[in-house]
Amino acid sequence: MERRAILTEVGGIIRSELDDQPLEITEHTVIDGIDGWDSVAHVRIIVAIESRFSVRFEPDEYMDFQNVGELVDCLSKKLSEIGHERTLRPRAALRT
């Protein structure tokens, strides 16, 4: 899966979890700079990403992300390790 596609998916998850569809997400988006992205939202976002991409982050990984680019880097690495050709879970399945 290409990095741009990962960023697009992650951005959609972030907007959905923060209930902020107009929010612009780039690799340089600083996590602490987004209104509503507190520790509880962070866990919800990470769990949604794990579910969507069928991966698991270690706590020391997801606690260290400073920006969305770092999150995408880590996710991209995980996807390449497990074989990124796996099918993504449908977004509707994330809310059930």
Backbone hydrogen bonds in HBPLUS format (Angstrom, degrees):
<---DONOR---> <-ACCEPTOR-->    atom                        ^
c    i                          cat <-CA-CA->   ^        H-A-AA   ^      H-
h    n   atom  resd res      DA  || num        DHA   H-A  angle D-A-AA Bond
n    s   type  num  typ     dist DA aas  dist angle  dist       angle   num
A0005-ALA N   A0002-GLU O   3.05 MM   3  5.29 117.1  2.46 101.7 116.5     1
A0006-ILE N   A0002-GLU O   2.98 MM   4  6.36 154.0  2.05 152.8 161.0     2
A0007-LEU N   A0003-ARG O   2.85 MM   4  6.14 165.0  1.87 157.1 160.7     3
A0008-THR N   A0004-ARG O   2.91 MM   4  6.14 153.3  1.98 144.9 152.4     4
A0009-GLU N   A0005-ALA O   3.00 MM   4  6.23 162.9  2.03 148.4 152.2     5
A0010-VAL N   A0006-ILE O   2.83 MM   4  6.04 169.2  1.84 159.4 162.7     6
A0011-GLY N   A0007-LEU O   2.81 MM   4  5.87 160.1  1.85 147.0 153.1     7
A0012-GLY N   A0008-THR O   3.04 MM   4  6.25 153.6  2.11 144.6 151.3     8
A0013-ILE N   A0009-GLU O   3.01 MM   4  6.33 153.2  2.08 148.2 155.7     9
A0014-ILE N   A0010-VAL O   2.87 MM   4  6.15 164.0  1.90 157.2 161.3    10
A0015-ARG N   A0011-GLY O   2.93 MM   4  6.13 168.8  1.94 152.3 155.2    11
A0016-SER N   A0012-GLY O   2.96 MM   4  6.05 155.8  2.02 142.2 149.4    12
A0017-GLU N   A0013-ILE O   2.84 MM   4  6.03 169.3  1.85 157.4 160.0    13
A0018-LEU N   A0014-ILE O   2.91 MM   4  6.01 150.5  2.00 150.7 158.6    14
A0019-ASP N   A0015-ARG O   2.87 MM   4  5.64 106.3  2.42 131.1 147.2    15
A0020-ASP N   A0015-ARG O   2.91 MM   5  4.96 160.2  1.95 141.8 147.9    16
A0019-ASP N   A0016-SER O   3.13 MM   3  4.88 149.9  2.23  95.6 104.7    17
A0023-LEU N   A0020-ASP O   3.07 MM   3  5.57 158.4  2.12 117.9 124.8    18
A0029-THR N   A0026-THR O   3.15 MM   3  5.23 165.3  2.17 106.1 110.5    19
A0069-GLY N   A0027-GLU O   2.76 MM  42  3.91 137.5  1.94 134.2 123.4    20
A0068-VAL N   A0029-THR O   2.96 MM  39  5.61 151.5  2.04 152.9 162.0    21
A0033-GLY N   A0030-VAL O   2.90 MM   3  5.23 148.5  2.00 109.3 119.7    22
A0031-ILE N   A0066-GLN O   3.20 MM  35  5.98 153.5  2.28 129.6 137.5    23
A0034-ILE N   A0031-ILE O   3.38 MM   3  5.85 168.2  2.39 118.7 118.5    24
A0037-TRP N   A0034-ILE O   3.11 MM   3  5.60 164.6  2.14 132.6 134.4    25
A0042-HIS N   A0038-ASP O   2.85 MM   4  6.04 152.3  1.93 151.0 159.8    26
A0043-VAL N   A0039-SER O   3.16 MM   4  6.40 157.2  2.21 142.6 146.7    27
A0044-ARG N   A0040-VAL O   3.05 MM   4  6.37 162.6  2.09 149.9 154.9    28
A0045-ILE N   A0041-ALA O   2.83 MM   4  6.04 160.1  1.87 154.2 159.3    29
A0046-ILE N   A0042-HIS O   2.94 MM   4  6.15 166.1  1.96 152.2 156.0    30
A0047-VAL N   A0043-VAL O   2.91 MM   4  6.06 167.5  1.92 154.9 158.4    31
A0048-ALA N   A0044-ARG O   2.95 MM   4  6.09 156.5  2.00 145.2 151.9    32
A0049-ILE N   A0045-ILE O   2.92 MM   4  6.16 156.4  1.97 150.9 157.4    33
A0050-GLU N   A0046-ILE O   2.84 MM   4  6.08 163.1  1.87 153.5 158.5    34
A0051-SER N   A0047-VAL O   2.93 MM   4  6.10 159.3  1.97 147.2 152.7    35
A0052-ARG N   A0048-ALA O   2.91 MM   4  6.05 164.6  1.93 148.4 152.9    36
A0053-PHE N   A0049-ILE O   2.96 MM   4  6.02 164.9  1.99 155.4 158.4    37
A0054-SER N   A0050-GLU O   2.80 MM   4  5.40 115.4  2.22 138.2 151.2    38
A0055-VAL N   A0050-GLU O   3.12 MM   5  4.82 148.9  2.22 127.3 135.7    39
A0089-ARG N   A0052-ARG O   3.14 MM  37  5.04 163.8  2.17 144.7 146.5    40
A0061-GLU N   A0058-GLU O   2.82 MM   3  5.22 140.1  1.98 111.4 123.8    41
A0062-TYR N   A0058-GLU O   3.14 MM   4  6.56 157.6  2.20 163.2 166.5    42
A0063-MET N   A0059-PRO O   3.02 MM   4  5.92 142.2  2.17 147.5 156.0    43
A0064-ASP N   A0061-GLU O   3.12 MM   3  5.56 151.7  2.20 110.7 118.9    44
A0071-LEU N   A0067-ASN O   3.37 MM   4  6.76 156.2  2.43 146.1 152.6    45
A0072-VAL N   A0068-VAL O   2.86 MM   4  6.16 161.4  1.90 155.3 160.3    46
A0073-ASP N   A0069-GLY O   2.82 MM   4  6.05 153.9  1.89 147.0 154.5    47
A0074-CYS N   A0070-GLU O   3.06 MM   4  6.26 165.8  2.08 149.0 151.5    48
A0075-LEU N   A0071-LEU O   2.93 MM   4  6.13 164.2  1.95 152.4 157.4    49
A0076-SER N   A0072-VAL O   2.77 MM   4  5.83 160.5  1.81 150.2 155.9    50
A0077-LYS N   A0073-ASP O   3.01 MM   4  6.23 155.7  2.07 146.8 152.9    51
A0078-LYS N   A0074-CYS O   3.02 MM   4  6.31 159.6  2.07 149.1 154.4    52
A0079-LEU N   A0075-LEU O   2.90 MM   4  6.14 159.6  1.94 153.9 159.5    53
A0080-SER N   A0076-SER O   2.98 MM   4  6.22 152.0  2.06 145.5 152.8    54
A0081-GLU N   A0077-LYS O   3.03 MM   4  6.28 144.3  2.17 144.1 153.8    55
A0082-ILE N   A0078-LYS O   3.09 MM   4  6.37 147.2  2.20 148.6 156.4    56
A0083-GLY N   A0079-LEU O   2.96 MM   4  5.81 122.2  2.31 139.2 152.5    57
A0086-ARG N   A0083-GLY O   3.28 MM   3  6.45 157.1  2.33 133.2 134.4    58
A0093-ALA N   A0090-PRO O   2.95 MM   3  5.44 137.7  2.13 111.2 122.4    59
A0094-LEU N   A0091-ARG O   2.92 MM   3  5.32 152.6  2.00 111.4 120.1    60
